[in-house]
Amino acid sequence: MDASQTTSSSIDPEDSQVPLPHHKPSKISLAYDVMMVIFILVNLLLLAVEYGLNAKFSLMLHLMDFLRMSPSAQISFKSVISYANSFFTIFLIIELSIRWIIAIVQKHYYRWFFFPFVHWYEVLGCLPILRPLRLLRAAVIAYRLYLLGYPVLPRSWIRKGKFYYELVLEELSDRIVLHVIDGITAELQQNKTHYELVEKIIQKHKPMFIKTLFELLEKNLPTAINQNQVVISQYVSGAVERSLQNTPELQQILHLMPVVGTLLSNRLEAIGARLGENLALELMHPLTQVPNPLYAEVANQVGSLQVHTLELETLVDSIVIEALQVIRDQVSIQQWKAHEKIFSNQTQVE
């Protein structure tokens, strides 16, 4: 079993929520980790030899001839290598099972069945066809030792390995995301069923939309009216004044009175301006009262607008497709190139 999990100072490198220990693990724990790294590397070396013998690589055949091994010796050697690899597999299965039991007893995880999911690469590495995954466990142990202050591998190797890991992961994820986005875009352009989805979304969130619109009107409209009260009053008074001036019947009556008519005309214009200001104030007063049922009615009317219109469908298409294109452009940016530049600079400094 992995001794780093049998002590209270151990951590799981897969669990990013667990902080690094404040004190170093025991020498036994460290020795076990180093032993497991060596054990796995020897196992992988034997697996490579077995694969080379079964594939009859020319290098392996030349090595057999150089060692002057007879056909029977070669068969025996293959059997020994195969038995050794089987022993390694059985040992790792037993070791993994013991660690699982310890994890259950010591409650390392929230649920007892979390262990095989956290250590998925070890579980898969027990399968004959996926035995190369054992190298990943050796890398995880080496990385844990590195975090604890024991540089099993050079720092530049670790940075380079991390860089290529992120590169491969980013390229794979980007290709998948771009493929999905292209598929969605093509589906939207060929099929118009997304309008039904938009309508369902609008209907589902209609109460929330009406409530939000009502709150926005009640919060912002009275303030805007008060701030522009003078401008609105001047506009209404000017409108009333112009209406009096543009009323032919009134002007004809005033012209019938040569002296008094002019005075009455000026007086009426002043009265009209004042009337317009008072009228504007009277109209604005109920709009600035809170709470205001008028705002609720406006919000309800806006929320009940017809969504099946050509203009709205065109707007939805434009917004959705452009949003997908923005996401596609962002995903297409290869972030690993910027990381490569940083990595190269750090290497040059060292």
C-alpha positions in Angstrom: 0.0 0.0 0.0 1.0 3.6 -0.5 2.4 4.7 2.8 1.6 8.3 2.1 -2.0 7.5 2.7 -1.4 5.5 6.0 -0.2 8.6 7.9 -2.0 11.6 9.0 0.4 13.8 7.1 -0.3 12.3 3.7 -2.4 14.0 1.0 -4.0 12.9 -2.2 -2.5 14.8 -5.1 -5.8 14.4 -6.9 -7.7 16.2 -4.2 -7.1 19.8 -4.9 -9.1 20.9 -1.9 -6.7 19.4 0.5 -3.8 21.7 1.5 -0.3 20.7 1.7 0.8 19.4 5.1 2.6 21.7 7.4 5.1 19.0 8.4 6.8 16.3 6.4 5.8 12.7 6.5 7.8 10.0 8.3 10.9 8.4 6.8 9.0 5.1 6.4 6.3 6.9 4.3 8.9 8.5 2.1 10.9 5.3 1.8 7.7 3.4 0.8 6.9 6.1 -1.9 10.4 5.8 -3.3 10.2 2.0 -3.3 6.9 2.1 -5.1 8.3 4.4 -7.8 11.2 2.0 -8.3 8.9 -1.0 -8.2 6.6 0.4 -10.9 9.5 1.5 -13.1 11.0 -2.1 -12.9 7.6 -3.5 -13.7 7.2 -1.2 -16.8 10.7 -2.2 -17.9 9.8 -5.8 -17.7 6.5 -5.1 -19.6 8.5 -3.4 -22.3 10.8 -6.5 -22.5 7.8 -8.8 -22.7 6.2 -6.8 -25.4 9.4 -6.7 -27.4 9.8 -10.5 -27.1 6.2 -11.2 -28.1 6.5 -8.7 -31.0 9.8 -10.2 -32.0 11.6 -6.9 -32.4 14.9 -7.1 -34.2 16.7 -5.5 -31.3 15.5 -8.1 -28.9 16.4 -10.9 -31.3 19.9 -9.5 -31.8 20.3 -9.2 -28.0 19.3 -12.9 -27.6 21.8 -13.9 -30.2 24.5 -11.7 -28.6 23.8 -13.5 -25.3 24.0 -16.8 -27.1 20.7 -18.0 -25.6 19.3 -21.2 -26.9 15.7 -21.5 -28.1 14.8 -23.4 -24.9 16.5 -20.6 -22.8 14.6 -18.0 -24.7 11.3 -19.7 -24.0 12.3 -20.0 -20.3 13.3 -16.4 -20.2 9.9 -15.3 -21.7 8.1 -17.4 -19.1 10.1 -15.8 -16.3 9.4 -12.4 -17.6 5.7 -13.2 -18.0 5.5 -14.7 -14.4 7.2 -11.6 -13.0 4.8 -9.3 -14.7 1.9 -11.4 -13.4 3.4 -11.2 -9.9 3.6 -7.4 -10.2 0.0 -7.2 -11.3 -1.2 -9.4 -8.4 0.9 -7.4 -6.0 -0.6 -4.1 -7.2 -4.1 -5.4 -7.0 -3.5 -6.6 -3.4 -1.8 -3.3 -2.5 -4.6 -1.3 -4.0 -7.2 -3.3 -2.1 -5.4 -2.9 1.2 -5.2 0.9 0.6 -8.9 0.9 -0.1 -9.7 -0.8 3.1 -7.4 1.6 5.0 -9.2 4.5 3.3 -12.6 3.1 4.4 -11.4 2.6 8.0 -9.7 5.9 8.4 -12.5 7.7 6.4 -10.2 9.4 3.9 -13.1 10.1 1.6 -16.7 11.3 2.0 -18.0 7.9 0.8 -16.4 4.5 0.9 -16.7 4.0 -2.9 -14.9 7.2 -3.8 -11.5 5.5 -3.6 -11.5 3.7 -7.0 -12.8 6.9 -8.7 -10.1 9.1 -7.3 -7.4 6.5 -8.1 -8.9 5.5 -11.5 -5.5 5.3 -13.2 -4.4 2.7 -10.6 -7.6 0.6 -11.1 -7.3 0.7 -14.9 -3.5 0.0 -14.6 -4.4 -3.4 -13.1 -6.0 -4.4 -16.4 -3.5 -6.2 -18.7 -4.2 -4.0 -21.7 -3.8 -0.8 -19.7 -0.7 -1.7 -17.7 1.2 1.3 -19.1 -1.0 3.5 -16.9 1.1 2.4 -14.0 3.6 5.0 -15.1 1.0 7.6 -14.2 1.0 6.4 -10.6 4.8 6.6 -10.5 4.5 10.2 -11.8 1.8 11.1 -9.2 4.0 9.8 -6.4 7.0 11.6 -7.7 5.0 14.8 -8.0 3.7 14.4 -4.4 7.3 14.0 -3.2 8.2 17.1 -5.2 5.4 19.1 -3.4 6.7 17.9 -0.1 10.2 19.2 -0.9 11.9 16.1 -2.2 12.8 16.8 -5.9 12.7 13.2 -7.3 12.8 14.7 -10.8 14.4 17.9 -11.9 12.2 21.0 -11.7 12.6 21.6 -15.4 11.3 18.1 -16.2 8.2 18.7 -14.0 7.5 22.0 -15.6 7.9 20.6 -19.1 5.7 17.6 -18.3 3.0 19.9 -16.9 3.3 22.2 -19.9 2.8 19.3 -22.4 0.0 17.9 -20.3 -1.9 21.2 -20.4 -1.1 21.5 -24.1 -2.6 18.1 -24.9 -5.6 18.7 -22.6 -6.3 22.1 -24.1 -6.0 20.9 -27.7 -8.3 18.0 -27.1 -10.9 20.0 -25.2 -10.8 22.9 -27.7 -11.4 20.5 -30.6 -14.4 19.0 -28.8 -15.8 22.4 -27.9 -15.3 23.8 -31.4 -17.0 20.7 -32.9 -20.0 21.1 -30.6 -20.3 24.8 -31.4 -20.1 24.2 -35.1 -22.8 21.6 -34.8 -25.1 23.9 -32.8 -24.5 26.7 -35.3 -25.4 24.5 -38.2 -28.5 23.1 -36.4 -29.7 26.7 -35.7 -29.2 27.7 -39.3 -31.0 24.7 -40.7 -33.7 24.1 -38.1 -36.0 26.8 -36.6 -37.2 24.7 -33.7 -35.1 26.8 -31.4 -37.8 29.5 -31.5 -40.0 27.2 -29.6 -37.2 26.8 -27.0 -36.9 30.6 -26.8 -40.6 30.9 -26.3 -40.6 28.2 -23.6 -37.7 30.0 -21.8 -39.6 33.3 -22.0 -42.8 31.8 -20.7 -41.0 30.0 -17.9 -39.2 33.2 -16.8 -42.2 35.5 -17.6 -43.1 36.2 -13.9 -39.5 37.0 -13.1 -39.1 39.2 -16.1 -42.3 41.2 -15.2 -41.1 41.6 -11.6 -37.7 42.7 -12.7 -39.1 45.2 -15.2 -41.5 46.5 -12.6 -38.7 47.0 -10.1 -36.5 48.8 -12.7 -39.3 51.1 -13.7 -40.2 51.9 -10.1 -36.6 52.5 -9.1 -35.3 54.5 -12.1 -38.3 56.2 -13.8 -39.3 58.5 -10.8 -35.7 59.6 -10.5 -35.4 60.3 -14.2 -38.6 62.3 -14.2 -37.6 64.4 -11.2 -34.2 65.1 -12.8 -35.8 66.3 -16.0 -38.8 68.1 -14.4 -37.7 71.5 -15.7 -37.1 70.3 -19.2 -40.5 68.5 -19.3 -42.3 71.6 -17.9 -40.7 73.9 -20.5 -41.6 71.5 -23.3 -45.3 71.3 -22.2 -45.6 75.0 -21.6 -44.1 75.7 -25.0 -46.4 73.2 -26.6 -49.5 75.0 -25.0 -48.2 78.4 -26.0 -47.7 77.3 -29.6 -51.1 75.8 -29.7 -52.7 79.1 -28.7 -50.7 80.9 -31.3 -51.7 78.4 -34.0 -55.4 78.5 -33.3 -56.9 80.6 -36.1 -60.3 81.1 -34.5 -58.7 82.6 -31.3 -56.5 84.9 -33.4 -59.5 86.1 -35.4 -61.4 87.0 -32.3 -58.4 88.9 -30.8 -57.9 90.8 -34.0 -61.4 92.2 -33.8 -60.3 94.1 -30.8 -57.5 96.4 -32.0 -56.0 97.6 -28.7 -57.3 95.1 -26.2 -56.7 92.2 -28.5 -52.9 92.5 -28.5 -52.9 92.7 -24.7 -55.2 89.7 -24.4 -53.0 87.8 -26.9 -49.9 88.4 -24.8 -51.7 87.6 -21.6 -53.2 84.4 -23.0 -49.7 83.3 -24.1 -48.4 83.9 -20.6 -51.4 82.1 -19.1 -50.8 79.2 -21.6 -47.2 78.9 -20.6 -48.1 78.9 -16.9 -50.9 76.4 -17.6 -48.5 74.1 -19.4 -46.1 74.1 -16.5 -48.8 73.3 -14.0 -50.2 70.7 -16.4 -46.7 69.1 -16.6 -46.4 69.1 -12.9 -49.8 67.5 -12.4 -48.9 64.8 -15.0 -45.5 64.1 -13.5 -46.7 63.9 -9.9 -48.5 60.5 -10.1 -45.6 59.1 -12.1 -43.1 59.8 -9.3 -45.2 58.1 -6.6 -44.0 54.8 -5.2 -45.5 52.3 -5.2 -47.2 52.9 -8.5 -49.7 50.5 -10.0 -49.1 52.1 -13.4 -45.6 50.6 -13.6 -47.0 47.1 -12.8 -49.5 47.5 -15.7 -46.7 48.6 -18.0 -44.5 45.6 -17.0 -47.4 43.2 -17.5 -48.2 44.6 -21.0 -44.5 44.4 -22.0 -44.3 40.9 -20.6 -47.3 39.9 -22.7 -45.9 41.0 -26.0 -46.1 38.7 -29.0 -42.8 36.8 -29.5 -43.7 35.2 -32.9 -42.6 38.2 -35.0 -40.1 38.3 -37.9 -38.1 41.1 -36.2 -37.8 39.2 -32.9 -36.8 35.9 -34.7 -34.2 37.8 -36.6 -32.9 39.3 -33.4 -32.7 36.0 -31.7 -30.9 34.4 -34.6 -28.4 37.2 -34.7 -27.7 37.2 -30.9 -27.4 33.4 -30.6 -25.1 32.9 -33.6 -22.9 35.9 -32.8 -22.6 34.7 -29.2 -21.6 31.2 -30.4 -19.0 32.9 -32.8 -17.6 34.9 -29.9 -17.2 31.7 -27.8 -15.7 29.9 -30.8 -13.1 32.7 -31.3 -12.2 32.6 -27.7 -11.8 28.9 -27.6 -9.7 29.0 -30.8 -7.0 31.0 -29.0 -4.2 28.6 -28.1 -3.4 29.6 -24.6 -0.5 27.1 -24.4 1.5 29.3 -26.8 1.5 32.0 -24.2 2.5 29.5 -21.5 5.3 28.2 -23.8 6.7 31.7 -24.0 6.7 32.0 -20.2 8.2 28.5 -19.9 11.0 29.4 -22.4 11.7 32.6 -20.4 12.0 30.7 -17.2 14.3 28.2 -18.8 16.6 30.9 -20.1 16.7 32.6 -16.7 17.8 29.3 -15.0 
